[in-house]
Amino acid sequence: MAVSRSSSRARSTARGAASGSVAGTSCDNWPYLDEAVLRASRSRKVCMTCHWFRHQASVSCIPLLTCQLHQGLISHGEHLTHRCSGWTEDLHRQQGWAPEVA
């Protein structure tokens, strides 16, 4: 029983470290992106449909919306109405779910 507890604890620690960090840095300390980076968009080209968009839970279980390209946080709601000049089509849309099989 002690072995399963320690292995499950190790798995949850590894999973938390992998989801909360990008290239060894914590997303919690990233700055929020402002008007200099984000601009309003009335098309489907918004942060949420971008290849660089990620969402995850912070240490206090608050959802964080992040841009991996700019390494910044996106305010809630802006991911639906804004985009940056680096917007890129999601690779799943471009290549399909399993392009290596095709």
N, CA, C and O atoms as a GROMACS GRO file, in nm:
protein
  408
    1MET      N    1   0.082  -0.119   0.000
    1MET     CA    2   0.000   0.000   0.000
    1MET      C    3   0.086   0.125   0.000
    1MET      O    4   0.053   0.223  -0.067
    2ALA      N    5   0.196   0.125   0.074
    2ALA     CA    6   0.284   0.241   0.079
    2ALA      C    7   0.348   0.268  -0.056
    2ALA      O    8   0.374   0.383  -0.091
    3VAL      N    9   0.374   0.162  -0.132
    3VAL     CA   10   0.435   0.179  -0.263
    3VAL      C   11   0.339   0.250  -0.357
    3VAL      O   12   0.381   0.339  -0.430
    4SER      N   13   0.212   0.212  -0.356
    4SER     CA   14   0.115   0.275  -0.446
    4SER      C   15   0.093   0.422  -0.409
    4SER      O   16   0.075   0.506  -0.498
    5ARG      N   17   0.095   0.455  -0.279
    5ARG     CA   18   0.079   0.595  -0.239
    5ARG      C   19   0.196   0.678  -0.288
    5ARG      O   20   0.177   0.788  -0.341
    6SER      N   21   0.318   0.628  -0.270
    6SER     CA   22   0.434   0.706  -0.312
    6SER      C   23   0.441   0.718  -0.464
    6SER      O   24   0.480   0.823  -0.515
    7SER      N   25   0.403   0.612  -0.536
    7SER     CA   26   0.406   0.620  -0.682
    7SER      C   27   0.298   0.714  -0.734
    7SER      O   28   0.322   0.788  -0.829
    8SER      N   29   0.179   0.714  -0.672
    8SER     CA   30   0.074   0.806  -0.717
    8SER      C   31   0.111   0.949  -0.683
    8SER      O   32   0.079   1.040  -0.758
    9ARG      N   33   0.179   0.970  -0.570
    9ARG     CA   34   0.224   1.103  -0.532
    9ARG      C   35   0.330   1.152  -0.630
    9ARG      O   36   0.329   1.269  -0.668
   10ALA      N   37   0.419   1.065  -0.672
   10ALA     CA   38   0.522   1.101  -0.768
   10ALA      C   39   0.460   1.134  -0.904
   10ALA      O   40   0.503   1.228  -0.971
   11ARG      N   41   0.359   1.056  -0.944
   11ARG     CA   42   0.292   1.084  -1.071
   11ARG      C   43   0.222   1.219  -1.068
   11ARG      O   44   0.232   1.296  -1.163
   12SER      N   45   0.150   1.250  -0.958
   12SER     CA   46   0.079   1.377  -0.951
   12SER      C   47   0.177   1.494  -0.944
   12SER      O   48   0.148   1.601  -0.998
   13THR      N   49   0.292   1.476  -0.878
   13THR     CA   50   0.393   1.582  -0.873
   13THR      C   51   0.452   1.605  -1.011
   13THR      O   52   0.469   1.720  -1.052
   14ALA      N   53   0.482   1.498  -1.083
   14ALA     CA   54   0.538   1.511  -1.217
   14ALA      C   55   0.436   1.574  -1.312
   14ALA      O   56   0.472   1.657  -1.395
   15ARG      N   57   0.309   1.534  -1.300
   15ARG     CA   58   0.204   1.590  -1.385
   15ARG      C   59   0.187   1.738  -1.357
   15ARG      O   60   0.172   1.816  -1.451
   16GLY      N   61   0.188   1.778  -1.231
   16GLY     CA   62   0.176   1.919  -1.195
   16GLY      C   63   0.294   2.001  -1.244
   16GLY      O   64   0.276   2.114  -1.288
   17ALA      N   65   0.413   1.945  -1.236
   17ALA     CA   66   0.531   2.016  -1.284
   17ALA      C   67   0.528   2.032  -1.434
   17ALA      O   68   0.568   2.136  -1.486
   18ALA      N   69   0.481   1.930  -1.504
   18ALA     CA   70   0.476   1.938  -1.650
   18ALA      C   71   0.370   2.036  -1.697
   18ALA      O   72   0.394   2.110  -1.793
   19SER      N   73   0.254   2.040  -1.634
   19SER     CA   74   0.148   2.128  -1.680
   19SER      C   75   0.170   2.272  -1.637
   19SER      O   76   0.121   2.363  -1.704
   20GLY      N   77   0.240   2.296  -1.529
   20GLY     CA   78   0.260   2.431  -1.479
   20GLY      C   79   0.385   2.498  -1.527
   20GLY      O   80   0.410   2.613  -1.492
   21SER      N   81   0.464   2.431  -1.607
   21SER     CA   82   0.588   2.493  -1.650
   21SER      C   83   0.605   2.480  -1.800
   21SER      O   84   0.565   2.381  -1.861
   22VAL      N   85   0.665   2.580  -1.856
   22VAL     CA   86   0.699   2.579  -1.997
   22VAL      C   87   0.846   2.610  -2.005
   22VAL      O   88   0.890   2.720  -1.968
   23ALA      N   89   0.923   2.515  -2.053
   23ALA     CA   90   1.068   2.530  -2.065
   23ALA      C   91   1.131   2.567  -1.931
   23ALA      O   92   1.225   2.646  -1.925
   24GLY      N   93   1.078   2.509  -1.823
   24GLY     CA   94   1.138   2.528  -1.691
   24GLY      C   95   1.094   2.654  -1.619
   24GLY      O   96   1.147   2.682  -1.511
   25THR      N   97   1.001   2.733  -1.673
   25THR     CA   98   0.956   2.853  -1.606
   25THR      C   99   0.811   2.839  -1.567
   25THR      O  100   0.736   2.764  -1.630
   26SER      N  101   0.771   2.909  -1.462
   26SER     CA  102   0.633   2.904  -1.416
   26SER      C  103   0.552   3.012  -1.484
   26SER      O  104   0.595   3.127  -1.493
   27CYS      N  105   0.436   2.976  -1.533
   27CYS     CA  106   0.347   3.072  -1.600
   27CYS      C  107   0.287   3.170  -1.502
   27CYS      O  108   0.241   3.277  -1.543
   28ASP      N  109   0.285   3.137  -1.373
   28ASP     CA  110   0.227   3.225  -1.272
   28ASP      C  111   0.295   3.362  -1.269
   28ASP      O  112   0.231   3.461  -1.235
   29ASN      N  113   0.421   3.368  -1.305
   29ASN     CA  114   0.497   3.493  -1.296
   29ASN      C  115   0.502   3.571  -1.427
   29ASN      O  116   0.565   3.676  -1.433
   30TRP      N  117   0.437   3.521  -1.530
   30TRP     CA  118   0.437   3.591  -1.659
   30TRP      C  119   0.352   3.718  -1.649
   30TRP      O  120   0.255   3.721  -1.574
   31PRO      N  121   0.388   3.822  -1.725
   31PRO     CA  122   0.306   3.946  -1.723
   31PRO      C  123   0.181   3.928  -1.811
   31PRO      O  124   0.177   3.843  -1.899
   32TYR      N  125   0.080   4.011  -1.784
   32TYR     CA  126  -0.039   4.011  -1.869
   32TYR      C  127  -0.008   4.086  -1.998
   32TYR      O  128   0.061   4.188  -1.996
   33LEU      N  129  -0.060   4.036  -2.109
   33LEU     CA  130  -0.041   4.102  -2.237
   33LEU      C  131  -0.136   4.221  -2.247
   33LEU      O  132  -0.251   4.213  -2.204
   34ASP      N  133  -0.088   4.332  -2.302
   34ASP     CA  134  -0.169   4.453  -2.310
   34ASP      C  135  -0.201   4.490  -2.455
   34ASP      O  136  -0.181   4.411  -2.546
   35GLU      N  137  -0.251   4.613  -2.474
   35GLU     CA  138  -0.292   4.658  -2.607
   35GLU      C  139  -0.176   4.667  -2.705
   35GLU      O  140  -0.197   4.664  -2.827
   36ALA      N  141  -0.055   4.676  -2.654
   36ALA     CA  142   0.061   4.682  -2.743
   36ALA      C  143   0.081   4.549  -2.816
   36ALA      O  144   0.138   4.547  -2.926
   37VAL      N  145   0.035   4.439  -2.757
   37VAL     CA  146   0.051   4.306  -2.818
   37VAL      C  147  -0.081   4.257  -2.876
   37VAL      O  148  -0.084   4.208  -2.990
   38LEU      N  149  -0.189   4.269  -2.801
   38LEU     CA  150  -0.319   4.218  -2.846
   38LEU      C  151  -0.400   4.327  -2.914
   38LEU      O  152  -0.397   4.443  -2.873
   39ARG      N  153  -0.472   4.288  -3.019
   39ARG     CA  154  -0.563   4.380  -3.086
   39ARG      C  155  -0.698   4.311  -3.104
   39ARG      O  156  -0.706   4.189  -3.111
   40ALA      N  157  -0.801   4.391  -3.111
   40ALA     CA  158  -0.936   4.336  -3.124
   40ALA      C  159  -0.952   4.266  -3.258
   40ALA      O  160  -0.895   4.306  -3.358
   41SER      N  161  -1.032   4.159  -3.257
   41SER     CA  162  -1.057   4.082  -3.378
   41SER      C  163  -1.203   4.039  -3.380
   41SER      O  164  -1.257   3.995  -3.279
   42ARG      N  165  -1.266   4.052  -3.497
   42ARG     CA  166  -1.406   4.011  -3.511
   42ARG      C  167  -1.417   3.891  -3.605
   42ARG      O  168  -1.521   3.872  -3.669
   43SER      N  169  -1.313   3.812  -3.613
   43SER     CA  170  -1.314   3.693  -3.698
   43SER      C  171  -1.285   3.572  -3.610
   43SER      O  172  -1.280   3.584  -3.487
   44ARG      N  173  -1.265   3.457  -3.670
   44ARG     CA  174  -1.230   3.339  -3.592
   44ARG      C  175  -1.082   3.337  -3.554
   44ARG      O  176  -1.039   3.249  -3.480
   45LYS      N  177  -1.006   3.432  -3.605
   45LYS     CA  178  -0.863   3.443  -3.572
   45LYS      C  179  -0.848   3.517  -3.439
   45LYS      O  180  -0.815   3.635  -3.435
   46VAL      N  181  -0.874   3.445  -3.330
   46VAL     CA  182  -0.860   3.498  -3.195
   46VAL      C  183  -0.765   3.407  -3.117
   46VAL      O  184  -0.729   3.299  -3.163
   47CYS      N  185  -0.726   3.452  -3.000
   47CYS     CA  186  -0.628   3.377  -2.919
   47CYS      C  187  -0.668   3.231  -2.899
   47CYS      O  188  -0.584   3.141  -2.907
   48MET      N  189  -0.795   3.207  -2.874
   48MET     CA  190  -0.840   3.072  -2.842
   48MET      C  191  -0.818   2.974  -2.958
   48MET      O  192  -0.801   2.855  -2.934
   49THR      N  193  -0.819   3.022  -3.082
   49THR     CA  194  -0.799   2.934  -3.196
   49THR      C  195  -0.655   2.933  -3.245
   49THR      O  196  -0.625   2.872  -3.347
   50CYS      N  197  -0.566   2.998  -3.173
   50CYS     CA  198  -0.424   3.005  -3.212
   50CYS      C  199  -0.346   2.882  -3.165
   50CYS      O  200  -0.378   2.822  -3.062
   51HIS      N  201  -0.246   2.846  -3.241
   51HIS     CA  202  -0.159   2.734  -3.206
   51HIS      C  203  -0.086   2.757  -3.074
   51HIS      O  204  -0.058   2.661  -3.002
   52TRP      N  205  -0.056   2.881  -3.040
   52TRP     CA  206   0.024   2.913  -2.921
   52TRP      C  207  -0.059   2.928  -2.794
   52TRP      O  208  -0.002   2.945  -2.686
   53PHE      N  209  -0.192   2.922  -2.803
   53PHE     CA  210  -0.279   2.940  -2.687
   53PHE      C  211  -0.280   2.816  -2.600
   53PHE      O  212  -0.291   2.704  -2.650
   54ARG      N  213  -0.269   2.834  -2.469
   54ARG     CA  214  -0.279   2.726  -2.371
   54ARG      C  215  -0.362   2.774  -2.252
   54ARG      O  216  -0.367   2.894  -2.223
   55HIS      N  217  -0.426   2.680  -2.185
   55HIS     CA  218  -0.493   2.711  -2.060
   55HIS      C  219  -0.457   2.604  -1.959
   55HIS      O  220  -0.443   2.486  -1.993
   56GLN      N  221  -0.441   2.646  -1.834
   56GLN     CA  222  -0.403   2.554  -1.727
   56GLN      C  223  -0.442   2.615  -1.594
   56GLN      O  224  -0.479   2.732  -1.587
   57ALA      N  225  -0.434   2.537  -1.490
   57ALA     CA  226  -0.469   2.584  -1.356
   57ALA      C  227  -0.344   2.632  -1.284
   57ALA      O  228  -0.238   2.570  -1.292
   58SER      N  229  -0.357   2.745  -1.214
   58SER     CA  230  -0.245   2.796  -1.135
   58SER      C  231  -0.235   2.717  -1.005
   58SER      O  232  -0.312   2.624  -0.982
   59VAL      N  233  -0.143   2.754  -0.922
   59VAL     CA  234  -0.123   2.686  -0.794
   59VAL      C  235  -0.248   2.695  -0.708
   59VAL      O  236  -0.281   2.601  -0.636
   60SER      N  237  -0.319   2.808  -0.716
   60SER     CA  238  -0.441   2.826  -0.637
   60SER      C  239  -0.566   2.784  -0.715
   60SER      O  240  -0.677   2.826  -0.681
   61CYS      N  241  -0.550   2.700  -0.818
   61CYS     CA  242  -0.659   2.643  -0.898
   61CYS      C  243  -0.739   2.748  -0.976
   61CYS      O  244  -0.855   2.724  -1.009
   62ILE      N  245  -0.680   2.861  -1.006
   62ILE     CA  246  -0.742   2.962  -1.090
   62ILE      C  247  -0.696   2.938  -1.233
   62ILE      O  248  -0.576   2.923  -1.256
   63PRO      N  249  -0.787   2.933  -1.329
   63PRO     CA  250  -0.745   2.908  -1.467
   63PRO      C  251  -0.657   3.021  -1.520
   63PRO      O  252  -0.688   3.139  -1.504
   64LEU      N  253  -0.548   2.982  -1.584
   64LEU     CA  254  -0.458   3.077  -1.649
   64LEU      C  255  -0.466   3.058  -1.799
   64LEU      O  256  -0.456   2.946  -1.848
   65LEU      N  257  -0.485   3.167  -1.872
   65LEU     CA  258  -0.486   3.165  -2.016
   65LEU      C  259  -0.353   3.223  -2.061
   65LEU      O  260  -0.320   3.336  -2.026
   66THR      N  261  -0.276   3.146  -2.139
   66THR     CA  262  -0.142   3.190  -2.171
   66THR      C  263  -0.115   3.189  -2.321
   66THR      O  264  -0.178   3.115  -2.397
   67CYS      N  265  -0.021   3.273  -2.362
   67CYS     CA  266   0.031   3.274  -2.498
   67CYS      C  267   0.176   3.227  -2.489
   67CYS      O  268   0.260   3.294  -2.430
   68GLN      N  269   0.204   3.112  -2.547
   68GLN     CA  270   0.338   3.055  -2.541
   68GLN      C  271   0.435   3.134  -2.628
   68GLN      O  272   0.555   3.138  -2.598
   69LEU      N  273   0.387   3.197  -2.733
   69LEU     CA  274   0.472   3.274  -2.823
   69LEU      C  275   0.528   3.397  -2.752
   69LEU      O  276   0.648   3.425  -2.759
   70HIS      N  277   0.440   3.471  -2.683
   70HIS     CA  278   0.481   3.594  -2.614
   70HIS      C  279   0.515   3.570  -2.467
   70HIS      O  280   0.558   3.663  -2.398
   71GLN      N  281   0.496   3.450  -2.419
   71GLN     CA  282   0.515   3.414  -2.279
   71GLN      C  283   0.447   3.516  -2.187
   71GLN      O  284   0.510   3.579  -2.102
   72GLY      N  285   0.315   3.528  -2.209
   72GLY     CA  286   0.236   3.621  -2.129
   72GLY      C  287   0.099   3.564  -2.099
   72GLY      O  288   0.054   3.469  -2.164
   73LEU      N  289   0.035   3.623  -2.000
   73LEU     CA  290  -0.100   3.583  -1.961
   73LEU      C  291  -0.202   3.665  -2.038
   73LEU      O  292  -0.176   3.780  -2.074
   74ILE      N  293  -0.316   3.606  -2.064
   74ILE     CA  294  -0.425   3.672  -2.135
   74ILE      C  295  -0.539   3.689  -2.037
   74ILE      O  296  -0.580   3.593  -1.971
   75SER      N  297  -0.591   3.810  -2.027
   75SER     CA  298  -0.704   3.836  -1.937
   75SER      C  299  -0.826   3.756  -1.981
   75SER      O  300  -0.846   3.732  -2.100
   76HIS      N  301  -0.906   3.713  -1.883
   76HIS     CA  302  -1.025   3.634  -1.913
   76HIS      C  303  -1.119   3.714  -2.002
   76HIS      O  304  -1.146   3.830  -1.975
   77GLY      N  305  -1.167   3.651  -2.107
   77GLY     CA  306  -1.255   3.715  -2.203
   77GLY      C  307  -1.181   3.767  -2.325
   77GLY      O  308  -1.236   3.765  -2.435
   78GLU      N  309  -1.058   3.813  -2.307
   78GLU     CA  310  -0.981   3.864  -2.420
   78GLU      C  311  -0.939   3.752  -2.515
   78GLU      O  312  -0.910   3.779  -2.632
   79HIS      N  313  -0.934   3.630  -2.468
   79HIS     CA  314  -0.897   3.519  -2.555
   79HIS      C  315  -1.005   3.490  -2.659
   79HIS      O  316  -0.981   3.419  -2.756
   80LEU      N  317  -1.124   3.546  -2.639
   80LEU     CA  318  -1.235   3.528  -2.732
   80LEU      C  319  -1.250   3.643  -2.832
   80LEU      O  320  -1.315   3.627  -2.935
   81THR      N  321  -1.190   3.758  -2.801
   81THR     CA  322  -1.212   3.877  -2.883
   81THR      C  323  -1.084   3.945  -2.931
   81THR      O  324  -1.092   4.048  -2.998
   82HIS      N  325  -0.969   3.891  -2.899
   82HIS     CA  326  -0.843   3.954  -2.936
   82HIS      C  327  -0.747   3.853  -2.998
   82HIS      O  328  -0.763   3.732  -2.985
   83ARG      N  329  -0.647   3.907  -3.067
   83ARG     CA  330  -0.539   3.826  -3.123
   83ARG      C  331  -0.415   3.913  -3.135
   83ARG      O  332  -0.423   4.035  -3.120
   84CYS      N  333  -0.301   3.851  -3.163
   84CYS     CA  334  -0.178   3.926  -3.186
   84CYS      C  335  -0.134   3.907  -3.330
   84CYS      O  336  -0.197   3.834  -3.406
   85SER      N  337  -0.027   3.974  -3.368
   85SER     CA  338   0.022   3.963  -3.505
   85SER      C  339   0.086   3.828  -3.532
   85SER      O  340   0.110   3.793  -3.647
   86GLY      N  341   0.116   3.752  -3.428
   86GLY     CA  342   0.177   3.620  -3.444
   86GLY      C  343   0.078   3.506  -3.448
   86GLY      O  344   0.117   3.391  -3.434
   87TRP      N  345  -0.052   3.537  -3.469
   87TRP     CA  346  -0.154   3.432  -3.471
   87TRP      C  347  -0.120   3.329  -3.577
   87TRP      O  348  -0.088   3.363  -3.691
   88THR      N  349  -0.126   3.202  -3.537
   88THR     CA  350  -0.093   3.091  -3.627
   88THR      C  351  -0.205   2.988  -3.621
   88THR      O  352  -0.257   2.958  -3.514
   89GLU      N  353  -0.240   2.936  -3.737
   89GLU     CA  354  -0.342   2.831  -3.745
   89GLU      C  355  -0.300   2.713  -3.658
   89GLU      O  356  -0.184   2.673  -3.659
   90ASP      N  357  -0.394   2.658  -3.584
   90ASP     CA  358  -0.367   2.542  -3.501
   90ASP      C  359  -0.322   2.425  -3.588
   90ASP      O  360  -0.383   2.399  -3.692
   91LEU      N  361  -0.217   2.356  -3.550
   91LEU     CA  362  -0.163   2.248  -3.631
   91LEU      C  363  -0.261   2.133  -3.650
   91LEU      O  364  -0.254   2.062  -3.751
   92HIS      N  365  -0.353   2.113  -3.556
   92HIS     CA  366  -0.454   2.009  -3.572
   92HIS      C  367  -0.546   2.041  -3.690
   92HIS      O  368  -0.589   1.950  -3.761
   93ARG      N  369  -0.574   2.168  -3.710
   93ARG     CA  370  -0.658   2.208  -3.823
   93ARG      C  371  -0.582   2.195  -3.955
   93ARG      O  372  -0.640   2.157  -4.057
   94GLN      N  373  -0.454   2.226  -3.953
   94GLN     CA  374  -0.373   2.220  -4.075
   94GLN      C  375  -0.346   2.078  -4.120
   94GLN      O  376  -0.362   2.044  -4.237
   95GLN      N  377  -0.303   1.993  -4.026
   95GLN     CA  378  -0.252   1.862  -4.060
   95GLN      C  379  -0.344   1.747  -4.021
   95GLN      O  380  -0.321   1.634  -4.064
   96GLY      N  381  -0.446   1.772  -3.944
   96GLY     CA  382  -0.532   1.664  -3.895
   96GLY      C  383  -0.482   1.614  -3.760
   96GLY      O  384  -0.381   1.663  -3.709
   97TRP      N  385  -0.552   1.519  -3.702
   97TRP     CA  386  -0.520   1.471  -3.569
   97TRP      C  387  -0.396   1.384  -3.565
   97TRP      O  388  -0.321   1.389  -3.468
   98ALA      N  389  -0.372   1.305  -3.667
   98ALA     CA  390  -0.257   1.215  -3.668
   98ALA      C  391  -0.191   1.218  -3.808
   98ALA      O  392  -0.206   1.124  -3.885
   99PRO      N  393  -0.118   1.325  -3.840
   99PRO     CA  394  -0.061   1.336  -3.973
   99PRO      C  395   0.045   1.231  -4.002
   99PRO      O  396   0.070   1.198  -4.118
  100GLU      N  397   0.107   1.178  -3.899
  100GLU     CA  398   0.211   1.077  -3.921
  100GLU      C  399   0.155   0.946  -3.972
  100GLU      O  400   0.229   0.865  -4.029
  101VAL      N  401   0.025   0.922  -3.954
  101VAL     CA  402  -0.038   0.799  -3.998
  101VAL      C  403  -0.074   0.807  -4.146
  101VAL      O  404  -0.075   0.705  -4.216
  102ALA      N  405  -0.104   0.924  -4.194
  102ALA     CA  406  -0.149   0.942  -4.333
  102ALA      C  407  -0.042   0.909  -4.435
  102ALA      O  408  -0.066   0.920  -4.555
   0.00000   0.00000   0.00000
